[in-house]
Amino acid sequence: MIKVFTVPLQEDLTEFTQFLWQQQVPHRVVEDGEFQALWIEASVNPEDIYALYQMWREGGDLSQMQFSVLTVEPSSGAGQQRNFLELAKTAWFSTSLIVVSIVLSFAIGFGDNVELLRYFSIADLVQRDDGIYSTGLAGTIETMEYWRLITPIFLHFSAAHIIFNILWIWIAGTRIECLHGRLPLVVLVVFSGVASNLAQYWVSGPLFGGLSGVVFAFLGYCWLWDRLYAPKLGLPTALMGFMVFWLALGYSGILSSVGFGSIANTAHLAGLVAGLIFVPLGKRLAKAKG
């Protein structure tokens, strides 16, 4: 992405950003210290956007403006790498979710290293000759190991599972973080992570993990936000259909048979519901940031 301009946090860009969304100009407003910066996709000419902003600042009526998106030449490989690194730095919480998930999933050997896995599962695990036993959620509460309520989201048991999840965290998580700020994203991760972990534990016990519940929360949040509010997060309108289809695949057992391992379907459903009901609170938190 390309930074177009930087203005103080006190400046209200809502009308301008709404106009950009109406004109289908992909962009993000990102906090940068005491300022906010407008970023656009590399395919859009930043000079046109800045000229449009200047006209708006001088009192121009956006509803009367005729504007079409003018694109620039595709960036080189070096430019694409720079844009990737800039986004990773700006949306560092989303990036951290991905990094921690990769590190812990490999560290536990995708489930083979039970001795390490036990420290991050929702309840402590004890491996014996005849199987694996758990202290249960009651043991987690009694020992006050409350981090266990969230840490299962970082544990993955197959390569296909973690690749699917980190791709959606990158697509949806960075959008939420850049447009709404870090606080709404952090709260959404904790809320949906704990909710999906508890729901999955209730139906299957402690041997589960993955970011899927959080991913479904992100997708549900983006879908409903774009139906109700602006500026839009800009994910495809067919997103809800995809989520329902993926849930159906999970419950059918097809995903397990093609390499995704045992699917935490209840976590998916609980995460989706969590993301949908979080939207009003996300709106309040997003407003509070500016």
N, C-alpha and C positions, 0 to 999 in steps of 0.2 A: 504494500500500500504506500501511498505518497501523502506526506503532510502538506496541506494547502495553506493553512494559516493558524496562528495561535492568538487567543484573546483571553481576557480575564474571566475567571469563573463566574463573576457577577453578570456577565453579558448573557442574555437569554437568546439562545439560538433556535428555540423550538420552531418558530415560524419558518425559518430558513431551512432547517433540516426536514421539516414536513414537506416543503416544496421540492426538495431534492428527492425524497421518496416518491412523491407523486410523479416526478419526471423519470423515475426508475434509475436514479444515480446511486450506485452502491457506495456507502460511506459509513464512517464511525466517528463519534465524538469521544475523545479520550482525555481524562484528567492528566495534567502534567504539572505537578506542584500546585501553584496558585493560579494556574492557567488551564484552559481547555483547548485542545487542538482538533481540527477537522482533518480527517484522513479520508482519502478516496482510493478506489481501486486503480491500479496502474494503467488500466485500459482507458481511463477518462483523462481528458486534458485538464491539468490543474489550473492553467491560466484562465480557461473559460469559467471554472467554478469560482475563482477568486474575483474575476470581473463581475460575475453575477452577485457575489457577496457585497462588493463595493456598491453596486447599484441599489441593493436592498438597504444597506446602511445609510445611504443618502436619501432614503424615503421612497424608493421605487415600489410600486404595487406588484407583488409577485404574481397575483392572479391575472395581471394584464401582460405579463412577460411571456414571450415566445422563446422557448429554449429546447434545443435538441442536444443529446449527448454526442460530443465529438471525442473520438478516441485517438490515442497516440500509438506509435508502433509498439508491438510487444517487446517487453524488456528482455535483455540478454539473460543468459544463465546466471551471471554474477548478480544482475539486478534482482532476479527472482530469489536468489539465495539471501540477498540483503533484506528484501521485503519479508521473507520468512523469519529471519532473525529479529527484525524489528517487531513483528507481531508477537513472536515468542517472548520478547522482553517486555512489551507493553502488557500482554495478557499473561503475566508470569504465574498467576495462580492456576490457570488452566494448564499451562506448561508443567507446573509442579505436579499436578494430578497425574499427568502422563508419565513423567519421569519416575515418581514414587511407585506407580503401578508396575512399570517395567522392571525396576530394580527389585521390588519385593517378589514379583511373580517369578523372576529368574532365581532369586535367592532361595525360595522355597521349592525350587525344582519343579514348578507347576504342580505342586502337591505332594511330591515324593519325599521332601524333607520335613517330616512331621515334627521333629524337634524344634525347628524354627517356626513352622506353620502355627504351632500351638500358641505362640505369643501374640498372634494377630487375629486368631479366630474369635468369634463372638463369645465363646466359652472355652476354658482351658481343656486341653486334650491329653489323654494318657494312653500311650500305646502299649498294649500287652500282646502276648503270644496269640491270643484268640480274637484280637481285634482292637479297635480304637474306642475309648470311652471318654465321656465328657463330664465335667463338673456341673454343666448346665448353666442357664442364665442366672439362676439363684446364686451359684458360686461366683459369677462375675460381679453381682451386686454386693455380696457379702465381703468380697476382697477389695471392693471399690476400684476395680480395674475397668473404669468406665470408657477408656479408649477403645475397648473391644467392641463397643456398640457401633463404631464407625470404621475401624481398620479392615474389616472383611472386604470393603469396596476395592482395596488395592490388590487383592489376591486373585490370581487367575490360574486356571488349570489346563489351558490349552493355548497354543499360539494363535489359532483362528479367533478365539474369544477375545484375547487382549488386543489384537489388531483391529477388530471390529469396534471395540469400545474406544480405543484411543483416537481412531479416526473421527468418531462422532463427538468426542470431547473437544477435539481440535476445531471441528466445524461449528458446533453449537456453543461450546463453552467460551471460545474466544469472542464470539459475537456478543454474547450476554455481557461478558466482562468489559469489552470495549465500549459498548453502547450504554449499559446501565451502571457500570462501575463494579468494583471488586466486592463490596459489601453484599449486594443482593446475591451474587454468585456463591460466595462463601456460605451464606445462610441457607441457600437452596441446596448446596452440596450436603451440609450437615443434616438438614431436615429430611431430604429425600434418602440420604445414605442410612440414617438411623431407622427411618420408617421402613425402607425396603429390607434392611437386615433383620429387623424384628419380625416382619411379616414372613420372611423366608425361614427364619428359625422356627417360627410357630408351626410351619407345615413340614419341615424337613430335618430339623435338628441343626447342629453347629457346623457341619461339613459343607460349606458353600462359600462363594466369594465372587467378586467381580464388580466392575463399574456399571454394569448394565442397568441397575435400578436408577443410578444417577443419570445415565444417558437418557433413559426414558423420561426422567423428570425434566431434563434439558429440552428434549424434543416436545414434550407436552406443554412446557412453559412457553417455548417459542411459538408453537402453533396457536395457542390461545391468545397470547399477547398480540400477535399479528391480526387476529380476528377482532380484537377489542380496541387496541391503542395504536398510536404512532409516536415517534418514528418506528417503523417496522424493523424487526430483526432480519427479515428477508429470507427465511428458509422456504422451501417449496410448499405450495398450498396443498399438495397431495400428501403432506407429511403424516396426517392422522391416519390416512388409509394405509400407509406403509407400516405405521406402528401396530395397527390392528392386525395386519397381515403377518407381521413378525411374531406377534403374540400367538396367533393361531398356529404358525409353524412350530413355535416352541412347545405349545401344548400337544401338538400332533406327534412330537418325537422325531420329526424329520431333521431338525438342527443337530440333535445328538448323534444321529447316524452319519452326518457329513463332517464330523470333526470338531464340533463345538463342545463336546463333552456333555455332562449332565447340566441341563438348563434350569436356572433359577427363575422359573416362570412367575412365581408369586412376587419375587423381587421386582420383576419387570412391571407387573401390573400395579404394585404398590408405588413404585417410582413414578409411573405415569400419572396416577391419581395425585401424588404429592406435588408434581410439577404443575398440574392444572389448578389445584387449590392454592398454590403459592402465588399465583399471578397478582392478586390484589396487594399482598404484602410486598411483592417485588416492585410494584408500581410506587408504593410509599417509600421504599428504600432507595429506589432509583431517583425519585424526586428529591430526597433528602441529600443526595450526594452533590447536587448542584446548587 
